[in-house]
């Protein structure tokens, strides 16, 4: 077996003091274990060899050189992002937190599942309005599994040439099938719109058919995530292709409190986050709205030469956010 051969080479290089060979063989061994979906073992070996951050950077560099490109414009079909935020950085509903932990547990204990002829969930659909944590959750999932995060670039995949969109999708699926990663199909509705819509042309319907076939045939090593803000226009056949569905919504009062605690961590302030009046100021906002308001308030504090964030900074920032929302609605 390949692993036995690598172990012999590893011990030989170690006893001979050949550091370059030791690192090279160790990396091959880690790749082999990750290909078997032994993520916990692979993660531990990476931490021992060169630490988690260096591990991710090496993976990122190696993958950049292999990214597939569309033939029309020679643009990369995927965007790589090094995941840095962990599960404690995301605020989700209790149901979504439970589902996310289940997916992580399944992939951490893949060997146990496989011993019973079972497989971890590897196709997950994210639905909900913009700014409610879908992309962040994808990053957290990749970070917790020490896998690269690849975001499918819809602007590159969708082509004006007949048949090229399906060909680009085939390139994407071939690439992600061979390399373990977390793959996010953002703006998923652009590829999976309802085929019965009479306003859509035949090419889009062919793309949806091709995409469904690729999803059905997929047996690769990556976790596929699809995110949409318009789940109502998804083709009815899409839903059953996914193992789990997470519905994202604007944060409730408790989630707002937790979100504020995370985003204001380490920042000196003259108010208590638990104050109901402070929580009420952010009611109805998405995660992204809250983050934008707090970032703007922190900038105002710093530029004004203040050392503590107070309610006036928050109120001024929220007024600007309200004005911004009105401008967007009018445009």
SULVENGI-V248171 format. One line per field, one symbol per residue. phi: phi as a letter, one per 40 degrees, with the letter a starting at -180 (. if undefined). psi: psi as a letter, one per 40 degrees, with the letter a starting at -180 (. if undefined). A space follows every 10 residues. Layout:
phi=???
psi=???
//
This chain:
phi=.ccccccccc ccccccgccc cccccccccc ccccccgccc ccccccccca gcccdccccc cccdcbccbc ccbgcccbbc bccbcbcccb bbcdcccccc ccccccccbc cccccbgbbc cbbbbbbicc gbhccccccc cccccfbcbb bcccccccbc cdgccccccc ccccccccbc abbbccfdcc bbcdcccccc ccccccccdc ccccccccbc bcccbbbacb ccbcccccdc cbcbbbcbbc cccccccccc cccbcgbcab accccdcccc cbcgccdccc cccccccccc ccccgcbbcb cccccccccc cccccccccc c
psi=iddddddddd dddddefgdd dddddddddd dddddefgdd ddddddddde iddddddddd ddddeehiii edefiheihh hhhdiadeei hiiddddddd ddddddddfd ddddeefiii hehhhhiiii eeeddddddd ddddefiihh hhhddddhie hheddddddd dddddedehh ihhhgifded efiheeheei iddddddddd ddddddehfa eihhhhhieg deeihdedde eidihhhhii iadddddddd dddehehhif ihdehddddd deheiidddd dddddddddd dddeeiehhi dddddddddd dddddddddd .
//
